[in-house]
Amino acid sequence: MANQPKFIPFEHLDKIGEIAVYYGFAPMKSPAISKADLDAAKGLLDGDYIDDETESHGRLPLHAEEKISIIRAYHSENMHALPQPVMLYYKDPCRNSKRSHYHRYADLEILGASGPIAEAALIQTGRAMLAAEGYENTMVEINSIGDHDSIVRFVKELTAYYRKNINDMTPECRQLFKTDPFELLSSHDDSCRELNAGAPRAMDFLSETSRRHLEEILEYLETLEIPYRINNGLIGNRKYCTETVFSIVNADDSQKGSQHILAVGARYNGLSKRLNMKRDIQGVGLSLLIKENKSGLRKPLTKLKRPIASFIQLGLESKLLSLQVIEALRQVKIPLYVSLAKDRLGAQVSSIEKYHTPYIIVMGKKEAVDRTVIVRRTDTHSQDIVPLSDLPKYMKKIEDQYFKK
């Protein structure tokens, strides 16, 4: 194992994307948005499709055709045969033959993961990338519209509420309501805000599964000490978005009366099924919307250090802390092989054993409570118990010794 090369070659990677790789994302060439993707989006969204770069009435810039092209690439490139979930980093936005570009900085996508750690990983990675660009004081706004049954119940109550108050609506509000109740609910128009203040909340109609999904995401945010707030007006398009919708905003703008949206994310479970694809896939993505502030972060990278350790976590408590472990080691340039979306020990071991790392870092329930990890050598099975606070220094020393052999 000591004869393994120190570096791994990469394509489609830049310096800012190195952060994503530390969290387990693989850099990929962005898929092109074909005419078929555009037609599928138009057919799916009917009158909701917007064929320009301007998002009306404050709607989040979540483009269905982007997700359709990503799902199509997943199927056509047989990504279902890879260890799941598939975590992808696109340094360039999905390409559209009709338009030169979308207003995107980079995209992170996780396909094949239904658990809340997927959203947590996207948010943690996105905030780290934003911090590198100079946005160090960020917070998360989040909402949930739930699964299909949750959405049906919510839309029914929301429609009834607006009809009851239709006489109090301005002509602008009535037009939005006629288009889609979600359009009115997410409007930033002053004439609609008072009406929306008393509107039903999507979270009040969540199924038990959807409610627990959101609660666990919030547990991750609290464990990671990521500031957040529930935004009931944060609504995706109900025809392809499901469960969570979230954004990362610049908290430094709060004193100005409005907050600049730096990134937007949403789940799109079931989208492939609605497109009549053979394989159903769980999907969730985050798009960074910023302009690059530091041009050096777009410098291409062709190789990164090979991880000398794999990370295994057992139990909810350790899973909640797992992203902290990755971030602490990223700060000192120690990469890991991880399988965060898997819960069972066997599934995690089978996912990472092909890498044959000389060390394994294990965090179980006891270690999570004690704020420690077990660092085990795979050849001798000797091990040390290391406090989390000492882990970066400990692993840095091990890495230096290993590559000196």
C-alpha positions as CSV (number, residue, x, y, z in Angstrom):
1,M,0.0,0.0,0.0
2,A,2.9,2.3,0.6
3,N,3.8,2.0,-3.1
4,Q,0.5,3.6,-4.1
5,P,1.0,7.0,-5.9
6,K,0.6,10.0,-3.6
7,F,-1.8,11.8,-6.0
8,I,-5.0,11.0,-7.8
9,P,-5.5,12.5,-11.3
10,F,-8.7,14.5,-11.9
11,E,-10.5,16.1,-14.8
12,H,-13.2,18.8,-14.8
13,L,-11.9,20.2,-11.5
14,D,-10.8,23.6,-10.3
15,K,-9.5,24.9,-7.0
16,I,-12.9,25.8,-5.5
17,G,-14.1,22.3,-6.5
18,E,-11.4,20.8,-4.3
19,I,-13.6,21.6,-1.3
20,A,-16.4,19.5,-2.9
21,V,-14.0,16.6,-3.4
22,Y,-13.1,16.5,0.3
23,Y,-16.8,15.9,1.0
24,G,-17.0,13.1,-1.4
25,F,-18.2,14.8,-4.6
26,A,-16.7,13.7,-8.0
27,P,-16.0,16.4,-10.6
28,M,-17.9,15.8,-13.8
29,K,-18.3,17.5,-17.2
30,S,-21.6,19.3,-17.1
31,P,-24.2,17.7,-19.3
32,A,-25.7,19.6,-22.2
33,I,-29.4,20.6,-22.0
34,S,-30.9,19.1,-25.2
35,K,-34.0,20.2,-27.0
36,A,-35.6,17.0,-25.6
37,D,-34.8,18.2,-22.1
38,L,-36.3,21.6,-22.8
39,D,-39.4,20.0,-24.4
40,A,-39.8,17.6,-21.4
41,A,-39.5,20.6,-19.0
42,K,-42.2,22.5,-20.9
43,G,-44.4,19.5,-21.0
44,L,-44.0,18.8,-17.3
45,L,-44.5,22.4,-16.2
46,D,-47.1,23.4,-18.7
47,G,-47.8,27.1,-18.2
48,D,-45.2,27.4,-15.4
49,Y,-42.2,27.1,-17.7
50,I,-40.1,30.3,-17.9
51,D,-38.0,30.5,-21.1
52,D,-35.7,33.3,-20.0
53,E,-33.2,34.2,-17.3
54,T,-35.5,36.4,-15.3
55,E,-37.4,34.7,-12.5
56,S,-40.7,36.4,-12.0
57,H,-42.3,37.3,-8.7
58,G,-39.3,36.2,-6.7
59,R,-39.5,32.6,-7.8
60,L,-36.3,30.7,-7.0
61,P,-34.1,30.1,-10.0
62,L,-34.7,26.3,-10.0
63,H,-34.7,25.2,-13.7
64,A,-36.4,21.8,-14.4
65,E,-34.5,21.3,-17.6
66,E,-31.2,21.3,-15.6
67,K,-32.4,18.5,-13.4
68,I,-33.8,16.6,-16.3
69,S,-30.4,16.8,-18.1
70,I,-28.6,15.5,-15.0
71,I,-31.0,12.6,-14.5
72,R,-30.7,11.8,-18.2
73,A,-26.9,11.7,-17.9
74,Y,-27.3,9.5,-14.8
75,H,-29.2,6.9,-16.8
76,S,-27.3,7.2,-20.1
77,E,-23.9,6.9,-18.4
78,N,-25.0,4.0,-16.2
79,M,-24.3,5.8,-13.0
80,H,-26.8,3.4,-11.3
81,A,-24.0,0.8,-11.5
82,L,-21.7,2.9,-9.3
83,P,-21.8,2.8,-5.5
84,Q,-24.8,4.8,-4.4
85,P,-25.3,7.7,-3.8
86,V,-23.6,9.4,-6.7
87,M,-22.3,12.8,-5.6
88,L,-21.4,15.1,-8.5
89,Y,-19.6,18.5,-8.8
90,Y,-20.1,20.6,-11.9
91,K,-17.7,23.5,-12.1
92,D,-19.7,24.8,-15.1
93,P,-23.5,25.1,-15.3
94,C,-25.5,22.8,-17.5
95,R,-25.1,23.9,-21.1
96,N,-28.0,25.1,-23.2
97,S,-27.8,25.2,-26.9
98,K,-30.2,28.1,-27.1
99,R,-28.7,30.3,-24.3
100,S,-25.0,30.9,-23.8
101,H,-25.2,30.4,-20.1
102,Y,-27.3,30.2,-16.9
103,H,-26.6,32.4,-14.0
104,R,-24.7,29.7,-12.1
105,Y,-21.3,29.5,-10.4
106,A,-21.2,25.8,-9.8
107,D,-23.6,22.9,-9.0
108,L,-23.6,20.1,-6.5
109,E,-25.9,17.1,-7.0
110,I,-26.5,14.0,-5.0
111,L,-28.4,11.2,-6.8
112,G,-29.6,8.0,-5.1
113,A,-29.8,9.3,-1.5
114,S,-33.1,9.7,0.3
115,G,-31.7,10.5,3.8
116,P,-31.4,14.0,5.3
117,I,-27.6,13.8,5.4
118,A,-27.7,14.6,1.7
119,E,-29.1,18.0,2.3
120,A,-26.8,18.6,5.2
121,A,-23.7,17.6,3.0
122,L,-24.8,20.0,0.3
123,I,-25.3,22.9,2.7
124,Q,-22.0,22.3,4.5
125,T,-20.1,22.0,1.3
126,G,-21.8,25.0,-0.2
127,R,-21.1,27.2,2.8
128,A,-17.4,26.1,2.7
129,M,-17.2,27.1,-0.9
130,L,-18.9,30.4,-0.3
131,A,-16.5,31.1,2.6
132,A,-13.6,30.5,0.3
133,E,-15.1,33.2,-2.0
134,G,-15.3,35.6,0.9
135,Y,-18.9,35.0,2.1
136,E,-18.0,34.0,5.6
137,N,-21.2,35.1,7.4
138,T,-24.0,33.0,5.8
139,M,-27.2,31.5,7.0
140,V,-29.7,28.9,5.7
141,E,-33.3,29.5,4.9
142,I,-35.3,26.3,4.7
143,N,-38.8,25.0,4.1
144,S,-40.5,21.7,3.3
145,I,-43.4,21.1,1.0
146,G,-43.2,17.3,1.7
147,D,-44.0,14.3,-0.4
148,H,-46.8,14.0,-3.0
149,D,-49.6,13.5,-0.5
150,S,-48.3,16.4,1.7
151,I,-48.3,18.7,-1.3
152,V,-51.9,17.7,-2.3
153,R,-53.2,18.5,1.2
154,F,-51.4,21.8,1.3
155,V,-52.5,23.0,-2.1
156,K,-56.1,22.2,-1.2
157,E,-56.0,24.3,1.9
158,L,-53.9,27.1,0.3
159,T,-56.4,27.3,-2.5
160,A,-59.3,27.5,-0.2
161,Y,-57.7,30.2,1.8
162,Y,-57.0,32.4,-1.2
163,R,-60.6,31.9,-2.5
164,K,-61.9,33.0,0.8
165,N,-59.9,36.2,0.6
166,I,-60.2,36.8,-3.1
167,N,-62.1,40.0,-2.6
168,D,-59.2,41.5,-0.7
169,M,-56.7,40.7,-3.5
170,T,-55.2,43.2,-5.8
171,P,-55.4,42.5,-9.5
172,E,-51.7,41.4,-9.4
173,C,-52.4,38.9,-6.6
174,R,-55.4,37.6,-8.4
175,Q,-53.4,37.0,-11.6
176,L,-50.7,35.1,-9.6
177,F,-53.4,33.0,-7.9
178,K,-54.9,32.2,-11.2
179,T,-51.5,31.0,-12.5
180,D,-50.7,28.9,-9.4
181,P,-51.3,29.3,-5.6
182,F,-47.5,28.7,-5.1
183,E,-46.8,31.7,-7.3
184,L,-48.8,33.9,-5.0
185,L,-47.4,32.4,-1.9
186,S,-43.8,33.0,-3.0
187,S,-44.4,36.5,-4.3
188,H,-42.3,39.3,-2.9
189,D,-44.8,41.9,-4.0
190,D,-45.8,44.2,-1.1
191,S,-49.5,43.9,-2.0
192,C,-49.3,40.1,-1.5
193,R,-47.2,40.0,1.7
194,E,-50.0,40.9,4.1
195,L,-52.3,38.3,2.5
196,N,-49.6,35.6,2.7
197,A,-48.9,36.3,6.4
198,G,-52.1,34.5,7.3
199,A,-51.8,31.8,4.7
200,P,-51.5,28.1,5.6
201,R,-48.0,26.8,6.1
202,A,-46.7,23.8,4.1
203,M,-45.1,22.3,7.1
204,D,-48.4,21.9,8.8
205,F,-49.5,19.4,6.2
206,L,-46.4,17.2,6.2
207,S,-46.7,13.4,6.4
208,E,-44.9,11.8,9.3
209,T,-42.0,10.7,7.0
210,S,-41.6,14.2,5.6
211,R,-41.8,15.8,9.0
212,R,-39.0,13.5,10.3
213,H,-36.9,14.2,7.3
214,L,-37.0,17.9,7.9
215,E,-36.4,17.5,11.6
216,E,-33.3,15.5,11.0
217,I,-31.9,18.1,8.6
218,L,-32.4,20.7,11.3
219,E,-30.6,18.4,13.7
220,Y,-27.6,18.4,11.4
221,L,-27.7,22.2,11.1
222,E,-27.8,22.6,14.8
223,T,-24.9,20.1,15.4
224,L,-22.9,21.9,12.8
225,E,-23.8,25.3,14.4
226,I,-25.1,26.5,11.1
227,P,-27.5,29.4,11.6
228,Y,-30.9,28.9,10.0
229,R,-34.5,30.0,9.9
230,I,-37.7,28.5,8.6
231,N,-39.0,30.5,5.6
232,N,-42.6,29.5,4.9
233,G,-42.5,31.5,1.7
234,L,-39.6,29.5,0.3
235,I,-41.5,27.4,-2.3
236,G,-40.2,25.4,-5.3
237,N,-42.3,24.3,-8.2
238,R,-44.6,21.6,-6.9
239,K,-44.6,19.8,-10.3
240,Y,-41.1,18.6,-9.8
241,C,-39.8,19.8,-6.4
242,T,-40.5,17.6,-3.3
243,E,-39.6,17.7,0.3
244,T,-37.0,20.4,1.2
245,V,-36.4,23.7,-0.5
246,F,-33.5,25.7,0.9
247,S,-31.2,28.6,0.2
248,I,-28.0,30.1,1.6
249,V,-28.1,33.8,2.1
250,N,-25.6,36.5,3.0
251,A,-26.3,37.3,6.6
252,D,-24.2,40.5,6.3
253,D,-27.1,41.9,4.2
254,S,-29.6,41.6,7.0
255,Q,-29.0,45.2,8.2
256,K,-29.9,46.4,4.7
257,G,-33.4,45.1,4.9
258,S,-32.9,42.2,2.4
259,Q,-30.6,39.3,2.1
260,H,-28.7,38.3,-1.1
261,I,-29.4,34.7,-2.1
262,L,-26.0,33.0,-2.7
263,A,-27.2,29.5,-3.4
264,V,-30.5,27.6,-3.9
265,G,-31.3,23.9,-3.4
266,A,-34.2,21.5,-3.7
267,R,-35.1,17.9,-3.7
268,Y,-36.6,16.4,-6.9
269,N,-37.6,12.9,-5.9
270,G,-39.8,11.2,-8.4
271,L,-38.8,13.5,-11.3
272,S,-37.5,10.6,-13.4
273,K,-40.7,8.7,-12.8
274,R,-42.8,11.6,-14.0
275,L,-40.6,11.6,-17.2
276,N,-41.5,8.0,-17.7
277,M,-37.9,6.8,-17.2
278,K,-37.4,3.2,-16.4
279,R,-35.4,3.8,-13.2
280,D,-36.7,6.0,-10.4
281,I,-34.1,8.1,-8.6
282,Q,-33.9,10.2,-5.5
283,G,-32.3,13.5,-6.2
284,V,-31.3,16.7,-4.4
285,G,-29.1,19.5,-5.6
286,L,-27.6,22.9,-4.7
287,S,-26.7,25.6,-7.2
288,L,-24.3,28.4,-6.3
289,L,-25.4,31.6,-7.9
290,I,-22.6,34.0,-7.1
291,K,-20.1,35.6,-9.4
292,E,-16.5,34.6,-8.7
293,N,-14.8,37.0,-6.4
294,K,-11.4,35.4,-6.4
295,S,-10.2,34.3,-9.9
296,G,-7.5,32.0,-8.5
297,L,-10.2,29.7,-7.3
298,R,-11.1,28.9,-10.9
299,K,-7.6,27.6,-11.6
300,P,-7.7,24.1,-13.0
301,L,-6.5,21.2,-10.8
302,T,-5.3,18.0,-12.3
303,K,-4.5,16.0,-9.2
304,L,-5.2,15.8,-5.5
305,K,-3.7,13.9,-2.6
306,R,-4.7,10.3,-2.2
307,P,-6.6,9.6,1.0
308,I,-4.8,7.3,3.4
309,A,-7.9,6.8,5.6
310,S,-11.5,5.8,5.2
311,F,-14.2,7.1,7.6
312,I,-16.9,4.9,9.1
313,Q,-19.7,6.2,11.3
314,L,-22.2,4.1,13.2
315,G,-25.4,5.5,14.7
316,L,-27.3,8.8,14.5
317,E,-25.1,10.6,17.0
318,S,-21.9,9.8,15.0
319,K,-23.6,10.6,11.7
320,L,-24.5,14.0,13.0
321,L,-20.9,14.7,13.8
322,S,-19.5,13.1,10.7
323,L,-19.5,16.4,8.6
324,Q,-17.6,18.1,11.4
325,V,-14.9,15.4,11.2
326,I,-14.6,15.9,7.4
327,E,-14.4,19.7,7.7
328,A,-11.8,19.6,10.5
329,L,-9.6,17.4,8.4
330,R,-10.3,19.4,5.2
331,Q,-8.9,22.4,7.0
332,V,-5.5,20.7,7.2
333,K,-5.7,19.1,3.8
334,I,-6.4,15.5,4.9
335,P,-8.8,13.8,2.5
336,L,-10.9,10.8,3.4
337,Y,-12.9,8.1,1.6
338,V,-16.4,8.4,3.0
339,S,-19.8,6.8,2.6
340,L,-22.0,9.1,4.6
341,A,-25.4,8.1,3.1
342,K,-25.1,4.5,4.3
343,D,-26.1,3.5,7.8
344,R,-25.2,-0.1,8.1
345,L,-21.6,-1.1,8.9
346,G,-21.5,-3.7,6.1
347,A,-22.7,-1.3,3.5
348,Q,-20.1,1.3,4.5
349,V,-17.3,-1.3,4.5
350,S,-18.2,-2.7,1.1
351,S,-18.4,0.8,-0.3
352,I,-14.9,1.8,0.8
353,E,-12.9,-1.4,1.1
354,K,-11.9,-1.3,-2.6
355,Y,-9.7,1.7,-1.8
356,H,-7.5,-0.4,0.5
357,T,-6.6,2.5,2.8
358,P,-3.9,1.9,5.4
359,Y,-6.0,3.5,8.1
360,I,-9.7,3.5,9.1
361,I,-11.3,6.2,11.3
362,V,-14.3,4.8,13.2
363,M,-16.9,6.8,15.2
364,G,-19.6,4.8,16.9
365,K,-22.2,5.9,19.4
366,K,-19.8,5.8,22.4
367,E,-17.2,7.8,20.5
368,A,-19.8,10.4,19.5
369,V,-20.8,10.9,23.1
370,D,-17.1,11.0,24.2
371,R,-16.2,13.3,21.2
372,T,-13.5,10.8,20.1
373,V,-12.7,8.5,17.2
374,I,-10.9,5.2,16.8
375,V,-8.0,5.3,14.3
376,R,-7.1,1.8,13.3
377,R,-4.2,0.5,11.1
378,T,-5.6,-2.1,8.7
379,D,-2.4,-4.2,8.5
380,T,-1.7,-4.6,12.2
381,H,-5.2,-3.8,13.6
382,S,-3.5,-1.7,16.2
383,Q,-5.6,1.4,17.1
384,D,-5.6,4.6,19.1
385,I,-8.5,6.5,20.6
386,V,-8.1,10.1,19.5
387,P,-10.1,13.2,20.8
388,L,-11.8,15.0,17.9
389,S,-9.9,18.2,18.9
390,D,-6.6,16.4,18.3
391,L,-7.6,14.5,15.2
392,P,-6.3,17.0,12.6
393,K,-2.8,17.1,14.1
394,Y,-2.8,13.3,14.7
395,M,-3.7,12.5,11.1
396,K,-1.3,15.1,9.7
397,K,1.5,13.4,11.5
398,I,0.4,10.0,10.2
399,E,0.1,11.2,6.6
400,D,3.6,12.7,6.7
401,Q,5.1,9.5,8.0
402,Y,3.2,7.3,5.5
403,F,4.3,9.2,2.4
404,K,7.9,9.3,3.6
405,K,8.1,5.5,3.4
